[in-house]
Amino acid sequence: MAQFDALRTGSVSGARAAEIDQGLRAHMNKVYGTMSVGMLITFAAAWAISGLAVSDVATPYQIAADQYLTSFGYALYASPLKWLVMFAPLIFVFGFSAMINRMSAATAQIVFYAFAATMGVSLSSIFLVFTGVSIAQTFLVTAIAFASLSLYGYTTKKDLSAMGTFLIMGVIGLIVAMIVNLFLQSGPLGMAISAIGVLIFAGLTAYDTQKIKTEYVAHAAHGDQEWLGKAAIMGALSLYLDFINMFMFLLQFMGQRE
């Protein structure tokens, strides 16, 4: 934070401050660009998989009037394989975070896109459950909220680092509650989880944005391009997860079911 504070207060020389500021803008553009490509991969994969999973041709697996699961859809959503599909992104992201230091920046970017595709497979069921219009509306609301919160995290002079530990603990509690509710299937608990989830990931969006900024400023002087490249990927991953989770929790409130 020291170099970040110095940059804000103007104690860094004008030329150096301008250089850091220019590098920071390029770094943030890479973060947002990588995140955006990941989002496109996720929703393209989700849409494609949902198309393969559902058919209007009669099969033994009817889910609605004139709507049936294909054999592929049944395996994905109704067989024991559904647990792997559900938890694969969580396993993937923990493994990715643990191994990032052993990867090159180029490899990390490819792995991030592979993770985004895996997330798309996991999220594909939303196209079976919710109407396309409500999914698009929720995505738009999420995008506006995300942009506003990320802009706040980037521009605020308030140090948000103190809220990081609280928010991470909240995420852990949220995951535990969601796993418990998989078995309880409680509607009121599900709505409470969704409401708390929106608040937690709204806070994390601002926090993670400021963290990406301060980490760049702290390391910019070293000129370690490999580290900066991987830092951009990890920053994109953090913001990607914030967006996806905020979207999914908002969808529980705004989504209209088929």
Stockholm file with secondary structure:
# STOCKHOLM 1.0

chainA/1-258         MAQFDALRTGSVSGARAAEIDQGLRAHMNKVYGTMSVGMLITFAAAWAISGLAVSDVATPYQIAADQYLTSFGYALYASPLKWLVMFAPLIFVFGFSAMINRMSAATAQIVFYAFAATMGVSLSSIFLVFTGVSIAQTFLVTAIAFASLSLYGYTTKKDLSAMGTFLIMGVIGLIVAMIVNLFLQSGPLGMAISAIGVLIFAGLTAYDTQKIKTEYVAHAAHGDQEWLGKAAIMGALSLYLDFINMFMFLLQFMGQRE
#=GR chainA/1-258 SS CHHHHHHHHTCSCHHHHHHHHHHHHHHHHHHHHHHHHHHHHHHHHHHHHHHHHEESSCCSCEEETTEEECHHHHHHHTSTHHHHHHHHHHHHHHHHHHHGGGSCHHHHHHHHHHHHHHHHHHHTTHHHHBCHHHHHHHHHHHHHHHHHHHHHHHHCCSCCTHHHHHHHHHHHHHHHHHHHHHHHCCHHHHHHHHHHHHHHHHHHHHHHHHHHHHHHHHHHTTTCHHHHHHHHHHHHHHHHHHHHHHHHHHHHHHCCBC
#=GC SS_cons         CHHHHHHHHTCSCHHHHHHHHHHHHHHHHHHHHHHHHHHHHHHHHHHHHHHHHEESSCCSCEEETTEEECHHHHHHHTSTHHHHHHHHHHHHHHHHHHHGGGSCHHHHHHHHHHHHHHHHHHHTTHHHHBCHHHHHHHHHHHHHHHHHHHHHHHHCCSCCTHHHHHHHHHHHHHHHHHHHHHHHCCHHHHHHHHHHHHHHHHHHHHHHHHHHHHHHHHHHTTTCHHHHHHHHHHHHHHHHHHHHHHHHHHHHHHCCBC
//
